[in-house]
Amino acid sequence: MSEELRRKIELQVKLQQANYLAVEFSRQVLSKRFEVTDADIEKYLKEHPELDNRAEKRAKAEEILNRVRAGEDFAELAKQFSEDPGSKDKGGLYENIRKGAFVPEFESAALSLEPGQVAPQVVETQFGYHIIKLEKIDYIPNGDGTETTLYNVRHILISTNVNDPLMGSMPLKEYVRGKLQEEKQQKVIEEIFANNPIELPEDFPVPEISPEDLQKLEEMERMREEELRKLRETGEKPKKEDKTQKTGKESKASGTKEKKKN
């Protein structure tokens, strides 16, 4: 083995080791520093009251619930006030919902009702405030002796979502969680650079990649992606050489040689 090849191999090994250590450090140490608690979110919202629309939204939901209690048509109120685009035009109706499909807070409130009943209180979820009415519930027997719960439910959603310029409409707490995670990540990155200054000489040579080398890299990446795609589609591992067939061919070839000798 030449000295140049040995050095290249050692460099590749060190790079792989460094990459592994970086991944483990990120998983075991940095990820904990990026965690955002509910207390962090509430603190942020107190410091940024312009984002916290919950009191106003709850008051609106309570007002609509009072109108439902007073006898106004639930479906018509949903068409007028609901901010759920998936059900608004249908009077807030979702049909044949399998138990487990909706967030727990919503579903627990809905399935605690009798058909025709309206939840006595406004229900809060990550999406906002809901007025909920159970329309129908069925228990479908399964072949194994269990049952599948299907139900029809109406709701009126007063959304607390925030419109993010890049991500679009997002639940308020998820929006804040994302901003806090970004702030924490940026702080950690700044600390890493501050504690580990990197200086490069002004004449540090930066190797250039020729068009031919770039084309080879792109081709290798394309082939790798194609192989991964095939594996995902078939669920199979790459085919290995069939040793049984090879042995058979070798035996046949040996037999042919023996005949020639004879």
C-alpha positions as CSV (number, residue, x, y, z in Angstrom):
1,M,0.0,0.0,0.0
2,S,1.4,3.4,-1.0
3,E,1.8,6.1,1.6
4,E,-0.6,8.4,-0.3
5,L,-3.3,5.7,-0.3
6,R,-2.7,5.0,3.4
7,R,-3.2,8.6,4.2
8,K,-6.4,8.8,2.2
9,I,-7.8,5.8,4.0
10,E,-6.9,7.2,7.4
11,L,-8.6,10.5,6.5
12,Q,-11.8,8.8,5.5
13,V,-11.8,6.8,8.7
14,K,-11.3,10.0,10.8
15,L,-14.1,11.8,8.9
16,Q,-16.5,8.9,9.5
17,Q,-15.6,8.9,13.2
18,A,-16.0,12.6,13.4
19,N,-19.4,12.4,11.7
20,Y,-20.6,9.7,14.1
21,L,-19.4,11.6,17.2
22,A,-21.2,14.8,15.9
23,V,-24.5,12.8,15.4
24,E,-24.2,11.3,18.9
25,F,-23.4,14.6,20.5
26,S,-26.3,16.3,18.7
27,R,-28.7,13.4,19.8
28,Q,-27.5,13.1,23.4
29,V,-26.6,16.7,24.3
30,L,-27.8,19.4,21.8
31,S,-31.3,18.0,21.4
32,K,-31.9,18.5,25.1
33,R,-30.9,22.1,24.8
34,F,-33.4,22.6,22.0
35,E,-36.3,21.3,24.0
36,V,-39.2,23.8,24.5
37,T,-41.6,23.3,27.4
38,D,-45.2,24.5,27.8
39,A,-43.9,26.9,30.4
40,D,-41.5,28.3,27.9
41,I,-44.4,28.9,25.5
42,E,-46.6,30.6,28.1
43,K,-43.7,32.8,29.1
44,Y,-43.1,33.8,25.5
45,L,-46.8,34.6,25.0
46,K,-46.8,36.8,28.1
47,E,-43.8,38.7,26.7
48,H,-45.5,39.0,23.2
49,P,-49.2,39.7,24.0
50,E,-49.8,40.8,20.4
51,L,-49.6,37.0,19.5
52,D,-51.9,35.8,22.2
53,N,-55.5,35.9,20.9
54,R,-56.9,33.2,23.1
55,A,-59.0,35.3,25.4
56,E,-60.7,37.1,22.5
57,K,-61.3,33.8,20.6
58,R,-62.7,32.0,23.7
59,A,-65.1,34.9,24.3
60,K,-66.3,34.6,20.7
61,A,-66.8,30.9,21.1
62,E,-68.7,31.3,24.3
63,E,-71.0,33.8,22.6
64,I,-71.8,31.3,19.8
65,L,-72.4,28.5,22.3
66,N,-74.9,30.7,24.1
67,R,-76.7,31.2,20.8
68,V,-76.8,27.4,20.3
69,R,-78.2,27.0,23.8
70,A,-80.9,29.6,23.0
71,G,-82.1,27.4,20.2
72,E,-80.4,28.7,17.0
73,D,-79.7,26.2,14.3
74,F,-76.2,24.7,14.9
75,A,-75.5,24.0,11.2
76,E,-76.4,27.6,10.2
77,L,-74.2,29.0,12.9
78,A,-71.4,26.7,11.7
79,K,-71.7,28.0,8.1
80,Q,-71.6,31.6,9.4
81,F,-68.9,31.4,12.0
82,S,-66.8,28.3,11.8
83,E,-63.1,28.7,10.7
84,D,-62.7,25.0,9.8
85,P,-62.5,25.0,5.9
86,G,-63.0,21.2,5.9
87,S,-66.5,21.3,7.4
88,K,-67.8,24.9,7.4
89,D,-69.8,24.6,4.2
90,K,-71.4,21.4,5.4
91,G,-72.7,23.0,8.6
92,G,-69.7,21.8,10.6
93,L,-70.4,18.1,9.8
94,Y,-67.9,15.3,9.7
95,E,-69.4,11.9,8.9
96,N,-68.3,8.3,9.6
97,I,-65.4,9.3,11.7
98,R,-63.5,6.3,13.1
99,K,-62.6,6.6,16.8
100,G,-59.0,7.8,17.1
101,A,-59.1,10.0,14.1
102,F,-59.4,13.4,15.9
103,V,-57.3,14.9,18.7
104,P,-58.1,13.4,22.1
105,E,-59.6,16.6,23.6
106,F,-62.1,16.9,20.8
107,E,-63.0,13.2,20.6
108,S,-63.3,12.7,24.4
109,A,-65.9,15.6,24.5
110,A,-67.8,14.3,21.4
111,L,-68.1,10.7,22.6
112,S,-69.2,11.7,26.1
113,L,-72.4,13.0,24.5
114,E,-75.7,11.3,23.4
115,P,-76.7,11.8,19.8
116,G,-78.3,15.2,19.5
117,Q,-76.5,16.7,22.5
118,V,-74.2,19.7,22.4
119,A,-71.2,19.8,24.7
120,P,-72.0,22.0,27.7
121,Q,-68.6,23.8,27.6
122,V,-66.4,25.2,24.8
123,V,-63.6,22.6,24.1
124,E,-60.0,23.8,23.7
125,T,-57.6,22.0,21.4
126,Q,-54.3,23.0,19.7
127,F,-56.4,24.4,16.8
128,G,-58.6,26.7,18.9
129,Y,-62.0,26.6,20.6
130,H,-64.8,24.2,19.5
131,I,-68.5,24.0,20.0
132,I,-69.4,20.3,19.5
133,K,-72.6,18.5,18.7
134,L,-72.8,14.7,18.4
135,E,-75.2,13.6,15.6
136,K,-74.8,9.9,15.5
137,I,-72.8,7.0,16.8
138,D,-72.5,3.4,15.7
139,Y,-70.6,0.4,17.0
140,I,-69.7,-2.0,14.2
141,P,-68.7,-5.5,15.2
142,N,-65.5,-6.9,13.9
143,G,-64.7,-10.6,13.2
144,D,-62.4,-10.9,16.2
145,G,-65.1,-9.9,18.7
146,T,-64.1,-6.2,19.0
147,E,-66.1,-3.2,17.9
148,T,-65.3,-0.2,15.7
149,T,-66.8,3.1,16.8
150,L,-68.0,5.3,14.0
151,Y,-69.7,8.7,14.6
152,N,-71.0,11.8,13.0
153,V,-70.2,15.1,14.6
154,R,-70.7,18.8,14.0
155,H,-68.5,21.5,15.3
156,I,-67.9,25.2,15.1
157,L,-64.2,26.1,15.3
158,I,-62.9,29.5,16.4
159,S,-59.3,29.2,15.4
160,T,-56.3,30.5,17.3
161,N,-54.0,29.7,14.5
162,V,-51.2,32.2,13.5
163,N,-50.4,32.9,9.9
164,D,-46.7,32.4,9.3
165,P,-45.3,34.0,6.1
166,L,-43.4,30.8,5.2
167,M,-45.4,28.0,6.8
168,G,-48.9,29.4,6.4
169,S,-51.6,28.8,9.1
170,M,-50.2,27.2,12.2
171,P,-51.5,26.4,15.7
172,L,-50.5,29.2,18.0
173,K,-48.4,27.0,20.4
174,E,-46.6,25.2,17.6
175,Y,-45.7,28.5,16.0
176,V,-44.2,29.7,19.3
177,R,-42.5,26.4,19.8
178,G,-40.8,26.7,16.4
179,K,-39.6,30.3,17.1
180,L,-38.2,29.3,20.5
181,Q,-36.4,26.3,19.0
182,E,-34.9,28.5,16.3
183,E,-33.7,31.0,19.0
184,K,-32.2,28.2,21.1
185,Q,-30.4,26.6,18.1
186,Q,-29.0,30.0,17.1
187,K,-27.7,30.5,20.6
188,V,-26.0,27.1,20.7
189,I,-24.4,27.7,17.3
190,E,-23.1,31.1,18.5
191,E,-21.7,29.5,21.6
192,I,-19.9,26.7,19.6
193,F,-18.3,29.3,17.3
194,A,-17.3,31.5,20.3
195,N,-15.7,28.6,22.2
196,N,-14.1,27.0,19.1
197,P,-12.7,29.8,16.9
198,I,-11.6,28.6,13.5
199,E,-9.0,30.5,11.6
200,L,-7.8,29.7,8.1
201,P,-4.7,31.2,6.5
202,E,-5.5,33.7,3.7
203,D,-3.6,31.6,1.2
204,F,-5.5,28.4,2.1
205,P,-6.0,26.5,-1.2
206,V,-9.6,25.6,-2.1
207,P,-9.6,22.7,-4.5
208,E,-11.8,23.2,-7.6
209,I,-14.0,20.5,-8.9
210,S,-13.8,20.0,-12.6
211,P,-17.0,19.7,-14.7
212,E,-16.0,16.1,-15.3
213,D,-15.7,15.3,-11.6
214,L,-19.0,17.1,-10.9
215,Q,-20.7,15.0,-13.6
216,K,-19.3,11.8,-12.0
217,L,-20.6,12.8,-8.6
218,E,-24.0,13.6,-9.9
219,E,-24.2,10.3,-11.8
220,M,-23.1,8.4,-8.6
221,E,-25.8,10.2,-6.6
222,R,-28.4,9.5,-9.3
223,M,-27.6,5.8,-9.2
224,R,-27.7,5.7,-5.5
225,E,-31.1,7.4,-5.4
226,E,-32.4,5.0,-8.1
227,E,-31.2,2.0,-6.1
228,L,-32.9,3.3,-2.9
229,R,-36.1,4.0,-4.8
230,K,-36.2,0.4,-6.1
231,L,-35.5,-0.9,-2.6
232,R,-38.4,1.2,-1.2
233,E,-40.8,-0.1,-3.9
234,T,-39.9,-3.8,-3.7
235,G,-39.0,-3.9,0.0
236,E,-36.1,-6.2,-1.0
237,K,-32.5,-6.2,-0.2
238,P,-29.9,-5.9,-2.9
239,K,-29.6,-9.3,-4.7
240,K,-26.5,-11.3,-3.9
241,E,-24.8,-13.7,-6.2
242,D,-26.5,-17.1,-6.2
243,K,-23.7,-19.3,-5.0
244,T,-25.8,-22.5,-5.7
245,Q,-26.2,-21.6,-9.3
246,K,-22.5,-20.6,-9.5
247,T,-21.5,-23.9,-7.9
248,G,-23.7,-25.7,-10.4
249,K,-22.1,-24.0,-13.3
250,E,-18.6,-24.7,-12.0
251,S,-19.5,-28.4,-11.5
252,K,-20.9,-28.5,-15.1
253,A,-17.8,-26.9,-16.4
254,S,-15.6,-29.4,-14.5
255,G,-17.6,-32.2,-15.9
256,T,-17.1,-31.0,-19.4
257,K,-13.4,-30.7,-18.8
258,E,-13.3,-34.3,-17.4
259,K,-15.0,-35.6,-20.6
260,K,-12.5,-33.8,-22.7
261,K,-9.7,-35.4,-20.8
262,N,-11.3,-38.8,-21.2
